[in-house]
Amino acid sequence: MLIKKLDIRAKTPIAIIGDGCSALSLASKAASLPNHSINIFSSQNNEIKNDHVWGYWDMHWMNAVAPLTIKTWHKWIIQTSNSKTVMHSRHHPYKAVKRKNWMAHCKAIAQKHDVTFHTSLTKIDKLKCAQIFDSRPPKFRPGMMVQHFIGWEVQAPPGSFNQETAILMDFRCDQSRGVHFIYCLPFSDSKALIESTVFSTTIEPNSFYEAAITNWLSDCAGIQNFKVIKTEQGAIPLGFMERHDLKFNGIGSNCGAIRPSSGYAFSFIQKQISNAILQSSSTKKRLIFVNPHKKIDLLMDRIFLSVLRNQPKMAPKIFGCLANCLTGDEFANFLSGEAGIKLRLKIIAAMPLWPFVQALFKLEEIPK
């Protein structure tokens, strides 16, 4: 017992401000950080009342999530008014996990490995932590692009959905408010999550998204009879943001985990944490969290965001071209930040040239 106490005292205390996805995801890795004692500080009770479904592509850094996956799709569709592409993946299928399940899973593991949860931020100074990481959301900038959505989980008659194929983007919906598509994850042949998603600078009234979902179910899926079981809603910033508080190093979305052009923060948070732990374990140095995106991907994202902002009606054509030129595994690798030079060149060659040339002169500024 004495030896155990001495071991605990020898650990270096680190603090995380906030108890969201990135904080709890790191806390669940406490066993991989034997030289650190993890302390989570949150001045509010972040009990999750409204659940969310997080989608991601299966990558090696997502192995810990696999047992909680609620559905896996090896096929997905990109649909426009003029084309339909069914993509197939052998190595990197698309998966879904529920936020509540992941957070509860992480917290249970964290508590098992002696992670300490504090309800007052004032205790950080008393603890004298060697490192403090801030997981609170970064600062939105006025006028930046946002991915905003409302989702309905619906129950419909058996046979209503093809449960083997996800619909990642269906642009057969109102395009007057920005880049707009329907996202459909069929959990069975009678139950699915359908989201109306918009990329723009303006959040729409709830009625806009709800009408889009209803119209898509009726006009595109041929479903008239359905019941809304659950709803979810969100707004994800698309672009480059400043840290929540410049005094502290960031983690998660507060350290660039949100991909500027597409989001997918959940996967990139896991990637960021995995890389930091690997580096810390191999060098026996302090934990260092860095932006998980490669510089070339960030440059491509800046150009792409400029196209979406200034020429939103080009989006269906651009995503249609992207789907037609790539395999499912290439598509997954690109959106997961795993593209090599050959894949990037393949994507560039498939894109309509002129909109991207114009976008180079209207690039979004990166905060200093």
Protein Blocks (a to p, Z undefined) as FASTA:
>chain_A
ZZmmmmmmmpccdddedjdfklmmmmmmmmmmmmbccddddfbdcbdfbdcdddddddfk
lmmmmmmpgbdcfbdcdddfkbccddddfklccddddfklmmmmmmmmmmmnopacdfbf
klmmmnopabdcdfbdcdddehiacdddddddddddehkacfkbccfbdcbbcfkloccd
dddddfbfkbccdddddddfbdcdfklmmmmmmmmmmmmnopabdcdfbdcdddddeddd
ddfblkbccehjlnopacfknojmmmmmmmmmmmmmmmmmmnopacddddfbdfklmmmm
mmmmmmmmmmmmlmmmmmmmmmmmpcfklmmmmmnopacfklmmmmmmmpcfklmmmmmm
mcccddZZ
